[in-house]
Amino acid sequence: MSAPVTNYDDIDFSPIQALTDGEVITHSPVRDIRLASGKVLALITLDNGRDHTRPNTLGPATLTQLGETLDGLKARAAAGEIQAVGITGKQYIMAAGADLSDISKVGSRDNARLIAQLGHKVLGKLGDLGVPSFAFVNGLALGGGLEIALNSSYRTVDASAAAIALPEVFLGIIPGWGGAYLLPNLIGIENALEVVISNPLKQNRMLKPQQAFDFGIFDAIFPAANYLENSLAWADAVLGGKKVERRNEPGKIERLTKWPIAIKMARGMLESKIGTVPKSPYAALDLLDKAKSGTKAEGFAREDEALAELVTGDQFAASMYAFDLVQKRAKRPVGAPDKALAKKVTKVGIIGAGLMASQFALLFVRKLQVPVLITDLDQARVDKGVAYIHDEIGKLEAKGRLDSDSANKLRALVTGTTDKSLYADCDFVIEAVFEEVGVKQQVFGEIEKIIAEDAILATNTSSLSVEEIGSKLAHPERLVGFHFFNPVAVMPLIEVVKTPATDDAALSTAFVIAKGLGKNAVLTADAPGFVVNRLLAKVMGEAARAVYEGTPIADVEKAFGPLGLPMGPFQLIDLVGWKVAAHVQDTMVRAFPDRFYANENFHALAELDQVVEKDKGGRVVGWSKQAEKVLKPAVGKTPAPAATILQRVQDGLAQEIKLMLDEGVVPEVEDIDLCLILGAGWPFIDGGASPYLDREGHPSARSAGSFHTPQIRGVESR
């Protein structure tokens, strides 16, 4: 059934006028440009009057003003005063999409629908001016910024634009101002699925201008130096009759067989990768599916309804909470000392030359571009580590991410040796050795005698006591925990761990280095497992408990589905390594024997070459034959129901988070959620753990009640 078509001119938008209070308005001034042919193009330049750190955004007042501007230009076009309309942005920025800063004030689903309808009403005018419209995308174009271009007749892009994307699904909503209908009809269903669904689910991946052009989103791409001049000349040629060669001519997009097949495959991929808890990917998929037929007006009406439902739901509210944590709290770490206290780092030492140490070295040399020294017990291990680093630099060069001069410079900065005396001039030394207190104490004891008195020592321990590791140092105040997450190059979190002895110089240096590495640092106390591993140990422990009770592994994985995690507990264990997981569980059980679960049999599993069987999507579907033999004598015969498993982990997480706050592991629950989002891939739609647990409501585990007052809920749930 077709969606009811809306006449946007008949709608009263006054109920959302309150959302304009405090809005940073992006204005739409116009100047006439006489083209070489003599034709006149009226050029709108979107500009909020701020610098590039505050991108143009599209709130209700902005849209209203833009709509009035377009109405005036339509009248001028009808009078023959102009032959085209162009729209561009201030320097480096087209627009970063809808203004979400006051979205919490939306108040009702009806108001949310009005926001969607206002966007459609205004942006839709770009295709109904009586003359061609040209979008000159000169910089960042996200969400509504890209939809401005999609609603225009023609589009060019600056080759240096920062990013092009429709990131809405990442935030728990859908492209609601034309993107879900116009994009697939412009570039075909496969490309649209990648832009609208796949990329947002890959840590909000965005397109470079050349990629967007190759997809067919833009009709022309020009270098930054003369971007506007070239775009205007190109527009003049189009007005003069030049045929625009489009990658996918609208009438030639295959719809009968390819479209439904692509949708079916995408649905299967979503169910396999993310389960069925997230709403926005499936809402977007349905909109893309229906975009293969019907009118633009019907497509816009479907977007209105989908956006109204999602904007007022719990998942969007949680997503906005998570987005705020990542965009604001992560950039101003709570408890970080004055950066003026940080030691200047001119050389980094890494103890170890294994895979983790080599990944550290690659990151440090790429981001800090200072000499990096790695050592190990024998030259063969050192040579293997250096070769790995050089090979990875070569891969970056082959991909065009480094030029040959830069690649050669980075290779020259990395050295390896068995001679520890070369640590003497290192300012920052981090260990990546076996996860055992005695081993770490030994290597630090050797290095401390060599390095300068003010050099900083860092441990990458995932769960051991940093204070105990430093207990034999002459200067324990220089030791700081600096816990990375795997894969090192990708995961954005570093837990900076402070012991009672750690001084501000060491802490400040750690925070400054983390920022230099492009990571977000969160300060934690020196407590078992710190934040992420303590809570993941709870998740993994409850999964293991269920298995040893007799629950099939596939059933356990499914039981964790409602948490919305990017992977099941055993898939996660297989990723981090069974030996590491067994060690972390042991650490947590030693610290908190009454609250964490471990089983000696887990160590026998960890010795196997293959522990689990997985499907093509990477999901765990069963045990390997070797694992079944190891498990058989240790597994009971009382399988736990899915609801019981889920409630155990929910109650356990709620209890542990409360205790962590009581113990002062971090100052506030927001820091725990931030750690889980950045370090464990906890989905934005949950907002981390605490909003999810509040929504599920397990007061028996939290005598203090909700973690958030008021709870982080959608408009429809309050």
Order of alpha helices (4+ residues) and beta strands (2+ residues): beta-beta-alpha-beta-beta-alpha-beta-beta-alpha-beta-beta-alpha-alpha-alpha-beta-alpha-alpha-alpha-alpha-alpha-beta-alpha-beta-alpha-alpha-beta-beta-alpha-beta-alpha-beta-beta-alpha-beta-alpha-alpha-alpha-alpha-alpha-beta-beta-alpha-alpha-alpha-alpha
